[in-house]
Amino acid sequence: MEGIKVYLHERDLWAKFHDVTTEMIITKAGRRMFPSYKVKVTGLNPKAKYILLMDIISADEHRYKFADNKWSISGKAEPAIPGRLYVHPDSPASGAHWMRQLVSFQKLKLTNNHLDPFGHIILNSMHKYQPRLHIVKADERNSFGSSNTSFCTHSFPETTFIAVTSYQNHTITQLKIENNPFAKGFRGNDDIELHRMSRTPSKEYPLVPRSTARQRVAPPSPDSCHSHSEYTVTQKPSPGYTCSDISGDHTLTETPPTHDPTYHLFTYQLSPEVTPVHSAPCSMDTAQNQPCMYGSSQVGMEDLRCFLKPV
């Protein structure tokens, strides 16, 4: 997994939103992100198979409010909710496939429905989040589970956002209208229309593939790569990230429920002996229909030592 680089598409656009604090709408039915999360990946083995996934983790432990035209901390974050992974629908695919074109996660949807059955990413309103990309090298069965499973994790600071049920900052509303092709009908209208757009749901789109995961919700950490050893990612002056090997264990397990063969369900479960903040062990079991809840978000992914349970 060494030598892999990931470049954020439309980084300048993300930066414009980030400068005024990006907001992403969440609804019960699920809402797509804008800007859309798209990346360019290089350094993969053209003939090897990879599975690309995304998750969105808490950026901090605060709840926010928007007042006096600015964001500020209003209190402690609400209890952690089950984390999910969105599996790119092209997965698994060859390295040549992933490197041939932009990898788009535009079908990913965000929801505030804690009982969501469709695999959308579940978030709390007025909380800050960090999207992450995981590149997993598929095993001989084009899946997870073998002892040599490896993966890399990449994140971009400018993609952090605050989840909202309606846009709070007028500047964000304007940026969305100016840059989102699905909002073109609002361009050139007055402030009343801008306000209306920020307070009402926009067009819904077809449901995304039912790809979901149960993962520990944790604050963002430096990018990391993992195989049967753990990796860390070193940021370069260029807008990409590369991977370098260190030590540790990290693995993933997948089990499709019988009622839907296209629904990929993943799970992370902490073992009873998890007490320290650092080097906390965890185990991975076959996913159940009920979400796996975690009461704390203190332990980062890089601090967990996981043990593989083959599918």
C-alpha positions in Angstrom: 0.0 0.0 0.0 3.0 2.3 -0.1 3.2 5.0 -2.7 -0.6 5.6 -2.9 -1.6 9.2 -3.3 -5.0 10.8 -3.2 -5.9 14.2 -4.6 -9.1 16.0 -3.7 -11.1 17.1 -6.8 -12.2 20.7 -6.8 -10.0 21.5 -3.9 -10.3 25.2 -4.5 -14.1 25.0 -4.3 -13.9 23.0 -1.0 -11.6 25.7 0.3 -14.1 28.5 -0.5 -16.7 26.7 1.6 -14.2 25.8 4.3 -13.2 29.5 4.7 -16.7 30.3 5.9 -17.4 26.9 7.6 -19.0 24.4 5.3 -22.5 23.3 6.1 -24.2 20.1 4.9 -27.9 19.5 5.0 -29.1 16.3 6.7 -32.7 15.1 6.4 -34.7 12.0 7.5 -34.8 10.7 3.9 -31.1 11.5 3.3 -29.4 14.3 1.4 -26.4 14.3 -0.9 -23.3 16.4 -0.1 -22.3 19.5 -2.0 -19.5 19.9 -2.8 -19.5 16.3 -3.8 -16.6 14.2 -2.5 -14.5 13.2 -5.5 -10.9 12.2 -5.6 -8.1 11.2 -8.0 -6.1 8.2 -6.9 -2.6 7.2 -8.1 0.0 4.7 -7.0 -2.3 1.6 -7.0 -1.2 -1.7 -8.5 -3.1 -1.7 -11.9 -3.8 -5.4 -11.7 -4.7 -5.7 -8.1 -8.3 -5.4 -6.9 -9.3 -2.6 -4.4 -12.4 -1.7 -2.5 -13.0 2.0 -1.9 -15.1 3.1 1.1 -15.9 6.4 2.9 -16.9 7.2 6.4 -17.6 10.4 8.3 -16.3 10.8 11.8 -16.7 13.5 14.5 -14.2 16.3 14.1 -14.4 17.2 17.8 -16.5 16.8 20.9 -18.5 20.0 20.7 -22.0 21.1 19.7 -22.2 24.4 17.7 -24.6 27.3 17.2 -24.7 30.0 14.6 -25.4 33.5 16.1 -24.2 37.0 15.2 -23.2 35.7 11.8 -20.6 33.3 13.2 -20.2 29.8 14.5 -19.4 29.2 18.1 -19.3 26.3 20.5 -22.6 25.9 22.4 -21.8 22.8 24.5 -20.7 19.2 24.6 -21.5 17.0 21.7 -24.4 14.6 21.9 -23.7 10.9 22.6 -21.9 9.1 19.8 -24.0 7.4 17.2 -23.1 4.3 15.2 -20.6 5.0 12.4 -21.2 3.7 8.9 -19.0 3.0 5.9 -20.3 3.8 2.4 -18.9 1.3 -0.1 -18.3 2.7 -3.6 -20.6 0.8 -6.0 -17.7 0.0 -8.4 -16.0 -2.0 -5.7 -14.2 -4.3 -6.0 -12.3 -3.0 -9.1 -8.8 -3.1 -10.4 -6.2 -0.4 -9.6 -6.3 0.5 -13.3 -10.0 1.2 -13.1 -9.7 3.4 -10.0 -6.8 5.4 -11.5 -8.4 5.8 -14.9 -11.0 8.4 -13.8 -12.2 10.5 -10.9 -13.7 8.4 -8.0 -17.0 10.0 -7.1 -19.0 9.5 -3.9 -21.7 11.8 -5.0 -24.4 9.2 -4.3 -23.6 9.1 -0.6 -26.4 10.6 1.5 -26.5 12.1 5.0 -29.4 11.6 7.4 -30.4 12.5 10.9 -32.6 9.4 11.2 -30.9 7.2 13.8 -33.0 4.3 12.7 -32.2 4.7 9.0 -32.4 1.3 7.2 -30.9 2.4 3.9 -27.3 2.7 4.7 -27.1 6.5 4.7 -24.5 8.1 6.9 -26.1 9.1 10.3 -25.1 12.4 11.7 -26.2 14.8 14.5 -27.3 18.3 13.6 -25.0 21.2 14.7 -22.0 18.9 15.1 -18.7 19.1 13.1 -17.6 16.1 11.0 -14.6 14.9 8.9 -15.1 12.7 5.8 -12.4 10.0 5.3 -11.6 7.7 2.4 -10.4 4.1 2.9 -8.6 2.2 0.1 -8.8 -1.5 0.9 -6.8 -4.1 -1.1 -9.3 -7.0 -1.8 -8.2 -10.6 -1.0 -8.3 -13.5 -3.4 -12.1 -13.6 -3.1 -12.4 -9.9 -4.0 -13.6 -9.3 -0.4 -12.2 -8.9 3.1 -11.2 -11.4 5.7 -7.8 -12.9 4.8 -4.9 -12.4 7.1 -3.1 -10.1 4.7 -5.9 -7.6 4.3 -4.5 -4.1 4.1 -5.9 -0.6 3.7 -5.0 3.1 3.7 -7.0 6.0 5.2 -6.9 9.5 3.7 -8.6 12.7 4.8 -8.6 16.4 3.8 -9.0 19.2 6.4 -10.9 21.4 4.0 -13.7 18.8 3.7 -14.8 19.2 7.4 -18.4 20.5 7.8 -21.1 21.2 10.2 -24.3 19.1 9.8 -27.5 21.3 9.7 -31.2 20.8 9.0 -31.3 24.1 7.3 -28.5 26.5 6.1 -27.5 28.9 8.8 -25.0 31.2 7.0 -26.3 33.2 4.1 -22.9 33.1 2.5 -23.0 29.3 2.4 -26.5 29.4 0.8 -25.1 31.8 -1.9 -22.1 29.6 -2.6 -24.3 26.5 -3.0 -26.5 28.4 -5.5 -23.6 29.7 -7.5 -21.8 26.4 -7.7 -24.4 23.6 -7.5 -25.9 22.8 -10.9 -29.0 21.5 -9.2 -29.6 24.9 -7.6 -29.4 26.8 -10.9 -33.1 27.7 -10.7 -32.4 29.9 -7.8 -29.6 32.0 -9.4 -30.4 35.6 -9.9 -33.3 35.6 -7.5 -33.6 37.9 -4.5 -32.9 37.3 -0.8 -36.3 35.9 -0.2 -35.6 33.0 -2.6 -32.2 32.5 -1.0 -33.9 32.3 2.4 -36.5 29.9 1.1 -33.9 27.6 -0.3 -32.1 27.5 2.9 -35.2 26.6 4.9 -36.9 24.0 2.6 -35.8 20.6 1.3 -34.4 20.5 -2.2 -35.0 17.8 -4.8 -34.5 14.2 -3.6 -32.5 11.8 -5.7 -32.6 8.0 -6.1 -31.5 6.0 -3.1 -27.8 5.1 -3.0 -26.7 1.4 -3.0 -27.3 -0.1 0.4 -23.8 0.0 1.7 -23.3 0.6 5.3 -21.0 -0.1 8.3 -20.9 0.0 12.0 -17.7 1.7 13.1 -16.4 3.3 16.1 -17.1 7.1 16.1 -13.8 8.9 16.9 -12.2 12.3 16.5 -10.2 12.7 13.3 -6.6 11.6 13.5 -3.6 11.8 11.2 -4.1 9.8 8.0 -3.1 6.2 8.5 -2.5 3.1 6.4 -2.9 -0.5 7.6 -2.1 -4.0 6.5 -1.2 -6.9 8.9 0.8 -4.0 10.2 -0.3 -0.4 10.8 0.7 2.5 8.7 0.9 6.3 9.0 0.3 8.8 6.2 2.8 11.6 5.7 1.4 14.8 4.1 3.5 16.2 1.3 3.6 19.8 -0.1 1.4 18.5 -3.0 -2.3 18.2 -2.5 -2.1 14.4 -1.9 -1.1 12.0 0.8 1.3 9.1 0.8 1.7 6.1 3.0 4.6 4.8 5.0 4.7 1.6 7.1 4.9 1.4 10.9 3.3 -1.3 13.2 0.0 -2.6 14.5 -3.1 -4.6 13.3 -6.3 -3.5 11.6 -8.8 -5.5 9.7 -12.4 -5.4 8.4 -15.1 -8.0 8.2 -18.2 -8.0 5.9 -21.3 -10.1 6.0 -24.3 -9.4 3.7 -27.7 -9.9 5.4 -29.9 -12.6 3.8 -32.7 -10.2 3.0 -30.6 -8.1 0.6 -27.5 -9.5 -1.2 -26.5 -6.0 -2.3 -26.4 -4.7 1.3 -22.9 -4.8 2.7 -22.8 -4.5 6.4 -19.6 -4.0 8.5 -19.2 -3.8 12.2 -16.6 -2.8 14.8 -17.2 -4.0 18.4 -15.1 -3.2 21.4 -14.0 -6.1 23.6 -14.8 -5.9 27.3 -11.2 -5.2 28.2 -11.3 -1.8 26.5 -10.4 0.7 29.3 -7.3 2.7 28.3 -7.5 5.6 25.9 -4.4 4.3 24.0 -3.8 0.8 22.5 -7.4 -0.2 23.2 -8.1 -3.7 21.9 -11.2 -4.4 19.8 -12.8 -7.4 18.1 -14.9 -7.7 14.9 -17.9 -9.9 14.8 -20.6 -10.7 12.2 -22.9 -7.7 12.0 -26.3 -7.8 13.5 -29.5 -6.0 12.4 -29.3 -3.6 15.3 -26.6 -0.9 15.2 -23.6 -1.1 17.4 -23.6 1.9 19.7 -20.5 3.5 21.3 -20.8 5.7 24.4 -17.5 7.5 23.9 -15.5 8.9 21.0 -12.2 9.3 22.9 -10.3 6.5 21.2 -9.1 7.2 17.7 -8.9 4.6 15.0 -5.2 4.8 15.1 -5.3 3.7 18.8 -7.3 0.5 18.3 -5.7 -2.9 18.0 -8.1 -5.1 16.1 -8.1 -8.9 15.6 -9.4 -10.5 12.4 -12.3 -12.9 12.4 -12.4 -14.4 8.9 -15.7 -14.4 7.1 
